């Protein structure tokens, strides 16, 4: 199977798994809808537009900084774009409640599945790691063993998903309420570390585009998690 076909297949599977998780959560743990009905379509458009714009913008920027031509997409860029777009939409629409809780598990599962497609797509995907002598090094098709960084990320987010389900299932109100911020923060930390095993060019101070995005996402997650209790109190009638 060719690179575009493999990537497209796992992109589809990632979206399918994420959507399935979202629908199940909507019927179980998150039956309440924090966004009013007449604002939901705009909210959805904001998520999709922000994710798409962020994915292409930062994915392409990273390639250019790394001296690679063409256009690219980025999971981390999609997260940044979606979060930014929704915060702007909420402010413009007067939405004061926090709305991200339900997306923690779909995001984690989607990344875990999607990264397998990146792993199987070979060098042409431009998401491989640097050469390594480790026993688990992955041959992406040229005979050189490299860090399977896509697999690292997939396993990390799958592990987060398991912890999240266990915590919410056993009654943790904090994990249920703030799980999205934990997911974003965890993703940012593991991504910052994994970037050191990638061949991407540095943007500033030896850090890649994605490491700077990781810092931004971690800052966002920390601020939102720290202020979550106060925000919840203000939302109570």
C-alpha positions as CSV (number, residue, x, y, z in Angstrom):
1,X,0.0,0.0,0.0
2,X,1.4,3.4,-1.0
3,X,2.2,6.3,1.4
4,X,-0.9,8.4,0.6
5,X,-3.2,5.3,1.0
6,X,-1.7,4.3,4.3
7,X,-1.9,7.8,5.7
8,X,-5.5,8.3,4.5
9,X,-6.6,5.0,6.0
10,X,-5.2,5.8,9.4
11,X,-6.5,9.3,9.2
12,X,-9.9,7.9,8.6
13,X,-9.5,5.4,11.5
14,X,-8.3,8.1,13.8
15,X,-11.4,10.3,13.0
16,X,-13.7,7.2,13.3
17,X,-12.3,6.2,16.7
18,X,-12.5,9.8,18.0
19,X,-16.0,10.3,16.8
20,X,-17.1,6.9,18.3
21,X,-15.6,7.9,21.6
22,X,-17.2,11.3,21.5
23,X,-20.7,9.8,20.8
24,X,-20.3,7.2,23.6
25,X,-19.2,9.9,26.0
26,X,-22.2,12.0,25.0
27,X,-24.5,9.2,25.9
28,X,-22.8,8.4,29.2
29,X,-20.5,10.6,31.2
30,X,-21.2,13.9,29.3
31,X,-24.9,13.9,28.6
32,X,-25.2,17.6,29.3
33,X,-24.5,20.0,26.4
34,X,-22.7,23.1,27.7
35,X,-23.1,25.0,24.3
36,X,-26.6,26.2,23.5
37,X,-28.2,24.6,20.5
38,X,-28.1,27.6,18.2
39,X,-24.4,28.1,18.8
40,X,-23.3,24.4,18.2
41,X,-22.9,24.7,14.4
42,X,-20.6,27.7,14.7
43,X,-18.7,25.8,17.4
44,X,-18.2,22.8,15.2
45,X,-17.1,25.1,12.3
46,X,-14.6,26.8,14.6
47,X,-13.1,23.4,15.7
48,X,-12.7,22.1,12.2
49,X,-11.4,25.4,10.7
50,X,-9.0,26.0,13.5
51,X,-7.7,22.5,13.5
52,X,-7.2,22.5,9.7
53,X,-5.6,25.9,9.6
54,X,-3.3,25.1,12.5
55,X,-2.3,21.7,11.1
56,X,-1.3,23.1,7.7
57,X,0.3,26.3,8.9
58,X,2.6,24.9,11.6
59,X,3.2,21.6,9.7
60,X,4.4,23.6,6.7
61,X,6.4,26.1,8.8
62,X,8.3,23.3,10.4
63,X,9.2,21.8,7.1
64,X,10.5,25.2,5.8
65,X,12.5,25.8,9.0
66,X,14.0,22.3,8.5
67,X,14.9,23.0,4.9
68,X,12.3,20.7,3.4
69,X,10.1,21.9,0.6
70,X,6.4,21.4,0.2
71,X,3.6,21.5,2.6
72,X,3.0,19.5,5.7
73,X,0.4,18.9,8.4
74,X,0.8,18.7,12.1
75,X,-1.2,17.1,14.9
76,X,0.1,19.6,17.4
77,X,-0.6,22.5,15.0
78,X,-4.2,21.2,14.8
79,X,-4.6,21.2,18.6
80,X,-3.2,24.8,18.8
81,X,-5.4,26.0,16.0
82,X,-8.6,24.3,17.3
83,X,-8.1,25.6,20.9
84,X,-7.4,29.2,19.6
85,X,-10.4,29.1,17.3
86,X,-12.8,27.9,19.9
87,X,-11.6,30.4,22.5
88,X,-12.1,33.2,20.0
89,X,-15.6,31.8,19.0
90,X,-16.6,31.5,22.6
91,X,-15.6,35.1,23.4
92,X,-17.4,36.4,20.3
93,X,-20.5,34.4,21.0
94,X,-20.7,35.1,24.7
95,X,-20.1,31.5,25.8
96,X,-18.7,31.6,29.4
97,X,-18.8,27.9,30.3
98,X,-15.9,25.6,29.7
99,X,-16.6,23.2,26.9
100,X,-13.5,21.0,26.4
101,X,-14.0,18.2,29.0
102,X,-15.6,15.8,26.6
103,X,-12.8,16.0,24.1
104,X,-10.0,14.6,26.3
105,X,-10.5,10.9,25.4
106,X,-11.3,11.4,21.7
107,X,-8.2,13.5,21.3
108,X,-5.9,11.0,23.0
109,X,-7.4,8.0,21.1
110,X,-7.3,9.9,17.7
111,X,-3.6,10.7,18.2
112,X,-2.8,7.1,19.3
113,X,-4.3,5.7,16.1
114,X,-3.2,8.4,13.7
115,X,0.4,8.1,14.7
116,X,0.5,4.5,13.5
117,X,-0.3,5.7,10.0
118,X,2.7,8.1,10.3
119,X,4.9,5.2,11.4
120,X,3.9,3.0,8.5
121,X,4.2,5.7,5.9
122,X,8.0,5.7,5.9
123,X,10.5,8.5,5.4
124,X,8.3,10.4,2.9
125,X,6.0,11.4,5.8
126,X,8.8,13.4,7.4
127,X,7.8,12.4,11.0
128,X,10.6,9.8,11.6
129,X,13.2,10.0,14.3
130,X,17.0,10.3,14.2
131,X,19.3,7.3,13.8
132,X,19.7,5.1,16.9
133,X,21.6,2.0,17.9
134,X,18.8,0.9,20.2
135,X,17.4,-2.6,19.7
136,X,14.0,-1.2,19.0
137,X,15.2,1.1,16.2
138,X,12.9,1.1,13.2
139,X,13.9,0.7,9.5
140,X,11.8,3.2,7.5
141,X,12.9,1.7,4.3
142,X,16.5,2.8,3.7
143,X,18.3,0.4,6.0
144,X,19.0,2.9,8.8
145,X,17.5,2.2,12.2
146,X,15.8,5.3,13.6
147,X,13.8,6.2,16.7
148,X,10.2,5.2,16.0
149,X,9.0,8.5,17.5
150,X,5.5,8.1,16.1
151,X,5.2,4.9,18.1
152,X,6.4,6.6,21.2
153,X,3.7,9.2,20.8
154,X,1.1,6.6,20.1
155,X,1.9,4.6,23.1
156,X,2.1,7.7,25.3
157,X,-1.4,8.9,24.3
158,X,-2.9,5.4,24.5
159,X,-1.5,5.2,28.1
160,X,-3.1,8.5,28.9
161,X,-6.4,7.3,27.5
162,X,-6.3,4.3,29.8
163,X,-5.5,6.4,32.9
164,X,-8.2,8.9,32.0
165,X,-10.9,6.2,31.6
166,X,-9.8,4.6,34.9
167,X,-9.9,7.9,36.8
168,X,-13.3,9.0,35.5
169,X,-14.8,5.5,35.8
170,X,-13.8,5.4,39.4
171,X,-15.5,8.7,40.1
172,X,-12.9,11.3,39.9
173,X,-14.8,14.6,39.4
174,X,-11.6,16.5,38.8
175,X,-10.5,14.2,36.0
176,X,-13.9,14.4,34.4
177,X,-14.0,18.2,34.6
178,X,-10.3,18.9,33.8
179,X,-9.4,15.9,31.7
180,X,-9.0,17.9,28.5
181,X,-6.4,20.2,30.1
182,X,-4.6,17.1,31.4
183,X,-4.6,15.6,28.0
184,X,-3.3,18.8,26.4
185,X,-0.6,19.2,29.0
186,X,0.5,15.6,28.9
187,X,0.7,15.8,25.1
188,X,2.7,18.9,25.2
189,X,5.3,17.5,27.7
190,X,5.8,14.2,25.8
191,X,5.9,16.0,22.5
192,X,8.6,18.4,23.8
193,X,10.7,15.5,24.9
194,X,10.2,13.4,21.7
195,X,11.2,16.4,19.5
196,X,14.8,15.9,20.7
197,X,14.8,12.6,18.8
198,X,13.6,14.1,15.6
199,X,15.8,15.6,12.8
200,X,13.8,18.9,12.5
201,X,15.6,22.2,12.3
202,X,15.7,24.6,15.2
203,X,13.6,27.8,15.1
204,X,15.2,29.7,18.0
205,X,17.6,28.7,20.8
206,X,17.9,25.2,19.6
207,X,14.2,24.4,19.9
208,X,12.0,23.3,17.1
209,X,8.7,24.8,16.0
210,X,6.8,22.1,17.8
211,X,8.8,22.5,21.0
212,X,7.7,26.1,21.1
213,X,4.1,25.0,20.4
214,X,4.5,22.5,23.3
215,X,5.4,25.3,25.6
216,X,2.4,27.3,24.6
217,X,0.1,24.3,25.0
218,X,1.5,23.4,28.4
219,X,1.1,27.0,29.6
220,X,-2.5,27.0,28.4
221,X,-3.2,23.6,30.1
222,X,-1.7,24.8,33.4
223,X,-3.6,28.1,33.5
224,X,-6.9,26.4,32.7
225,X,-6.4,23.6,35.2
226,X,-5.4,25.9,38.0
227,X,-8.3,28.2,37.4
228,X,-10.9,25.4,36.8
229,X,-12.2,25.3,40.3
230,X,-12.9,29.0,40.4
231,X,-14.5,28.9,36.9
232,X,-16.7,26.0,38.0
233,X,-17.9,28.0,41.1
234,X,-18.7,31.0,39.0
235,X,-20.8,28.8,36.7
236,X,-22.9,27.4,39.5
237,X,-26.4,29.0,39.9
